[in-house]
């Protein structure tokens, strides 16, 4: 299991806005290794995530910097009580 704390950030462009959490490069080795055998589209890796007692399944996506980004949909943000700019602690488990 990977544990990370970081800001929930907002990316806007094109036709909408998306919220993300970042897994820094130094905490991404396990994801990268798991992804070699279980890689999805765009280099994504399936994960189960826990934030403030909320659990869901999604994918993390690689960044050029070597880390990964985790999309956080609106229903999860509402249930977990988090918003852009909040410092969020989260756990990832690779599937």
Buried (B, 14 or more C-beta within 10 A) or exposed (E): EBEBEBEBBEEEEEEEEBBBBBBEEEBBEBBBEBBEEEBEEEBBBBBBBBBEEBEBEBBBBBBEEEBBBBBBEEEBBEEBEBEBEBEBEBBBEBE
